[in-house]
Amino acid sequence: MRSPSAPPSLPRGEGPEGWRAALAKGAGGWLAQGRAAFMGHGELFGSVAALSGGSISTSLLGALGGLLVARFLGPEETGLFRVFTLPIMYLTFLQLGTFDGIGRQIPFYAGTDRQDKAEAAASVAGAWNAGVSGLASFVFLVFAFMALFRNDFIALAGWTSQAVLCWNVYYGGYLNATYRATHQFVAMARIQFLQAAMGFGLVFILPFTGIYGLCIRAALPAMAGIWLYHRFRPLKVPLRLGRAALEEVVGMGLPYSFWNALYTTVWMATESVLIFWLGGAGGLGLFAVASVLREGMLIVPQAVNQAMTPRVVAAYARDGSVRLAYAGSLPFAIGLAVVMVPLVLLGSSLLPHLVPLAIPRYVDGIPIMKVCLWFSVIKAGSLPLNTLFATGRSWPYGRGVLAGLVVFPVSACLLGPYLGGTLAVVTGSLLGRLARTLAAYAEIARMMRQEARDAASTGK
């Protein structure tokens, strides 16, 4: 029997040569495992590369365009245009959860080889959102004609732009939810880049057109995007309303859509409303520029999440395991968060030097911009939350959103006397999103414990 302090015996192969052979064999095995792991996620990496690469190019154009907008127009004008966008933020619920419904059902049926059910879900969701787009567009055009009769030409331009943008919100949102494979994400990235290029080019009309140019800049790229998304849509199915299929899609998607609407559209609209109330149009204009930076930093985390969600849903459909679905996304969340933190720190250090040179009228918004950068770290850390979406159980998903919605306004009120209204609202929003993420992790841990107990009781 060998003592604990005795050196291990040399592998068969005589002396140092044997050790070298063993190390070479082990290194070869590790490399082979690494290659296998990479190849196993090759399509995922391709999807992320297509989405993030196109989105980064799009974001650069968008950021440059946003800086030029801030250079040409003041906070009052940009804030006034944002007021026209508020109604459609609150009316996103009219899609009745069909985005989330097909976002879950299409990969779920793909994981169980039921293509007919996937196509039926896509058909009825498309028909519904096309109808809602037409109805919303009609209402905004009525508002535009009423403004025309009052000789309010700014409102005429603002509501007309929303009549176009509503197609981008509803029908465009449906089309985006059907893009799933790598080549489809490549097509999506190209369309987004074209839209960004159009938006960037239209910036240069702003010195001559003011807020009217902002309306044109919002509407024309949206029109081009909707046409291209429809032309290259992945599922070319006839759009038909059917009661059974619609009830299935809405029944699955509406609860998730409710929670997602609270967490995204209503949350962001509430940010704007509170800032407008506390800081006026000027404060809203400062936040508008800061939110451009926030959206730019969110590009890569959102691309990873968009590419991973159908895979996690399909994996859950095959295995029925919360633990396996969660384990597939957790390493990506950790790695991405580690990458985003130094980027945020670098951006925070550069803002005080760049903003006075590029957009001096927005210097007061530098603290807001710094806080907005940290939203990307929260988004990176929340990647495993698509596990809750995959299970099809909406209440565990929603409890985390409710926790965030409580923390958001409470934090904003408590921080208001120390930070000022606008900065307090943005900081409270960040803390609310952190609370939502932590609460969702607690839900996943609870579900995995329950799954382990169920497996132990059945002897599996």
N, C-alpha and C positions, 0 to 999 in steps of 0.2 A: 504493500500500500504506500502510495507516494505521500510525503509530508506536504502540508500547505505551503511551506516555503521553498519546496523543491521546484526547480525550473521545469516547465513543460517539456515533454519529450519532442524531439524533432520529428517532423513528418517523414514518412517513408520516402526516401529519395536522397539519402545521405547528405547530412550537414547543411551548410548554407544554401546549396543548390536546391535542396528540398523546400526550405523556407521561401526562397524566391519563387519557386514553382507554385507553392501554395498561395502566396500573396497574389501572384499573377492570376491564378485561377479565381481567387476571391474577388479581386478587382474586376475581372471580366464578368463575374456573376453580378456584382453590384451595377456595373455599367449596363449589362443586359436588362436588369430589373428597371433601371432608370429609363432606358429606351422603351421598354414595354409600357411603363407608366405614362411616358410622354405620348406614345402612339395611342394608348388607350384614351387619352384626352385630346388627341390631335384635332378632331373636328371641333371640340369645344374651344381650343386655342385659336383655330381658324375663325370661328364665329366671333370670338372676342376681338381678334385682330381686325376683322372686317368692320365690326361695329365701332371699336374704339379708334381705329385708324381713320375711318371716315368721319367719325364724330369729332376727333381732334382737329382734323382739317376744317371741318364745319365750324367747330368752336373757335378756331383761330380767326376765321373770317368773321364769325359773329362777334368775337371780342373786339376785333379791330373796328368792325362796324359800330359796335356799342360805344367805343371810345370816340369815334368820329361824331356819332349822334350827340354825345355829351359835349363835344367840342362845338358843334354847330347850334345846339339848342340848350336852353337852360332847364333847371329842374321843374319850373312851373309848366312848361310845355310838355315835357316827357311825363310828368305826373298827371296832367289833364288827359293825355291819350290813354294812360293806364286806367283811368276811371271808366272809359268805355269798355274795357275788357273785363270789368268786374262781374257783370251779369252772367256772362257765359261761363265764368269760373264756377258760379253757384248752380248753373243749369246742366252741368255735366252729368248729373244723376239721371237725366232723361234717357241715357243709353241703357238703363235698367240692368246694369251688371253684365251686359253681353260681352264686353271686353274681357272681363275676368272669367266669364263662363266659358268662352271658347279658348281662352288662354289656359284653362285647366283641362277642359274636356278633349280638345284636339290632341295634345300629347298623351293624355290618359288613354284615349281610344287607340292611339298609335302604339302605345305600350302593350295593348291587348289585341292588336291586329284586327281592329274593327273600323276600317276605313269608311264604310257606309255611314256609320254614326258620326264620324268626324265631319264628313261632307254635309250631312243634314244640319249639324250645329252651325257650320260656317254659312250655309245658305240662309237660314232663318235669321241669324245675327246680322248679316249684311242687309237683308231686306228691311229689318227694323231700323237700323241706323241710317240707311238712305232716306227712309220716310221721316225720321226725326230731323235730319239735316234740312230737308225741304221745308218742314214746318217751322223750324227755328229761323231759317233764312227769311221766310215770309214775314215773321213777326218783326225781325230787325229792319226789314225793308219798310214796314208800316211806320216804325219809329223814324226812319230816315225821311219818309214823305211828310210826316208831321213836322219834322224839323225844317223841311223845305218850305212849308207853308208859313212857318214863323220867321223865315229868312235867317235861320240859324245854320249857317253853312258848315261850321265846325262840327256840330252834331250830325248834320247830314253826312259828312265824310266819315265820322266816327262810326255811326250805326251801319253805314253801307259796308265798311270794312268788316264789321262783325257778321254781316250777312254772308260774307264769303268765308270768314274764318270758322264759322260753325260747321261747314262741311269738313274742314280739316280736323275739327274736334271729334265729330261723331263718326262720319264715314271713314275719315282718315284713321281715326283710332281703331276702328274695326279692321281695316286693312293691315295696319301695323301689327295687330294681334295675331294675324295669320302667317307672318313671316317667322320661319322656324329653322331652316337649314342654312348651311354656310353660304351657298351661292345666293340664297334669298337675302341674307344679311348684306352681302356684297352689293346687290341691287339696291337695297334700302339705303346703304351708305352713299351710293352714287346719287340717288335722288336727293338725299339730305344735303349733299355737297352742292348740287345744282341750286337748291333753294337758298342755301347760304350765299352762294355766289351772286344770285339775283338780289338778295337783300343787301349785300355789300355794295353792289353797283348802284342801287337806288339810294344809298346814303348821300350821294353827291347831289341829289336834287333838294336836300333838306334846307340848305342856306337860302334857297329861292322859294320853297313851298311851306316851310314850317311844319305845323302839326298835320297839314294836309299830306305832306310827304310821308309822315309816319304812317298814315292810313294806307297810302299806296304801297309803301314798303311792307306792310303787313299782309295786304290782300293778294298782290300779284304772285309772290312765291308760294303762297298757300294754294292758289289756283293751279299753278304748274305742278306742285307736289301731288295734289289729289288726282290729277289726270294721269301722272306717271305711276303712282301707286296702284291705281285701278288697272292700268294697261299691263303692268308686270305682276299683278296679284298672283300668289302661289296657288290658290284654290279657285280655279275658274268654274265655279258652280253657279247655276241660275239662282237668282235671289227670289225666294218664295217664303211667304209667311205660312207657318204651320203651327197649330195650337200645341200639339204634343211636343214638338221639337223646341218651340219657344219656351214652353213651361220648364223643360229640362234645363235649357241654357240659363234662363233667368233664375230658376230655383237654385242652381249651383252658383251662379255669378253674382246675384243681387246682394246677398249678405257680404261677400267679399268686396263688392263694389261700394257698398255703404261704408265699410271701414276704410277702404282705400280713398274714397272721396273725402272722408273726414281727415285722413292723414295727409292727403296731397292737395286736392283742389280747394276744399273748404279751409284747410289749414293755411295755405298760401294766401287765399283771399282774405282770411282773417288777419294775417300779417299786414296786408296792404290796408285794410280798413282801420286797424288799430293805429298804424303809423300815420295814415291820413288824418285820423282823429286827433292824435297827439302831436304830430309834427307838421300837419298841413301838406299842401301839394309839394312844397320844397323838401320836406322829409321823405315823402313818397318818391320824389325824383332821386334823392340820394340812395334810397334803398333799391330803386330800379337798376342803378349802375352796379351796386354791390351784388344784387341778385344775378347779374350777368357773370360775375366772377364765380359765384356759387355754382351756377349751372355748368360753367366750364370745368370746375374741379370735380363735378359729379359725373363727368362723361365716362371715365373708365369704370368706376364702380357700377354705374347703370348698365354699361355694356356687358360686364361680367354677369350681372344679375339676369339680364335679358337672355343671355345665351345659356345660362345654367338652369333657369326655371323649368323649361320643357324637359330637360334631362332628369331633373330631380322628380318631376311629376311622373315621367315614364318609368323611372326606377321604382318609385313607390307603387305604381300600378302593377309592376311585375312581382315585386317582393313583398309588398304590404308591410314594410318595416320602417318605422320612424328612425330608428338608430342608423340604418344603412343610408337612408336618404340624407340625414343630417351629417353623417361622416363624410359624404361625398363633397359637401360644400364648405365644411369648416376650415380645411387647410387653405382654401382660396381666400377666405375671409381674413384669416390671420396674416397671410402673406401680403395681401393687398393693403391691409391697415398699416402694416410695418412700412410699406412703400409710401403711403400717403402722408404719414406724419412728418417726415423730413421735408416733403414738398410743401406742406402747409407752413412749416416754420420758415422755409426759404421765402415763400411768397409774402409772409407777414413782415419779414425784414426788408423786403424790396419795396413794399407799397409806399412807405413814407418818402421814398426817394423818387418813385416813378409818377405817382399821382400829381404832385405839384407841377411836374414838367408836362405831362400829357393832358390832364384835365384839371387845371387849377381851380375851377369853380366847384369841384367836388372834393376839395381837401377835407371839408368837415365830415365827409363820409368814410374816412380812412378807418376809424375804429369799427364801423359797421362792416366794412369789407374784410377786416381781419377775422371777425367772428364768423362771417359767412364761409370763409375757407374751411373751417372745421367741420362743416356739414358733410364733407366728403369722407372724413374718417368714420363718422357715424354710419354713413351709407355702406362703406366697406365692411364694417363690423357686422352689419345686419344681413349679409348675404345668406347665412343659414336659415333665415326666417322663411325662405320659400318652402321649407319643410312643412310648416303649418299650412301653407297654401295647398301643398300636394295632398294632405290628408283629407281635404274636402270638408273639414270641420271649422266653421267660421268663428264660433264663439271664442275658442282659445286664441284665435288670431286677433279678434276684436278687443279682448281684454287689455292687451298691450297698448292698443291705440287709445283706449279710454284712460289708461294711466298717463300716457303722454299728454292728452288733452287736459288733464287736471294739472300736471306739472307746468305746462306752458303758461297759462294766464297767471297762475299763482306766482311763478318765478318772475314774470314780467312786472307784476304789481309790487313784489318785494324789492326788486332791483331798481324800479323807477326812480325813487328818490336819490339813488346813488349814481346811476348811469345816464339818466335822462330818458325821455319817452321812447325815441326810435331805437336806440341801442339796447334799452331794456327789453323791448319787444323781440328783437332779433336774438338776444342772448337767451331769453325765456323760451323761444322757439327751439333753439339748439338743445337746451336742457330737457325740453319736452320730448324731443326725438331720442335723446339718450335714454330717458326713462322708458320710452316705448320699446326700445331695443332690449334693454335689460329685462323688462317684464316678459317679452316674447321668449328670450332664452330660458327664463324660469318655466314657461309653459312647455317648451320642448323637453326640458329636463324632467318635468312631471310626466309627460307622455312616455318618455323612454323608461322611466321607472315602472309605470303601469304596464308597459309592453313586456318588461323583464319579469314582472310578477305573473302576468298571464302566461308567458312561456314556461315559467317554472311550475305553475299549477297544472299545465297540460303535459309536462314532461318533455317539451321540445327544447 
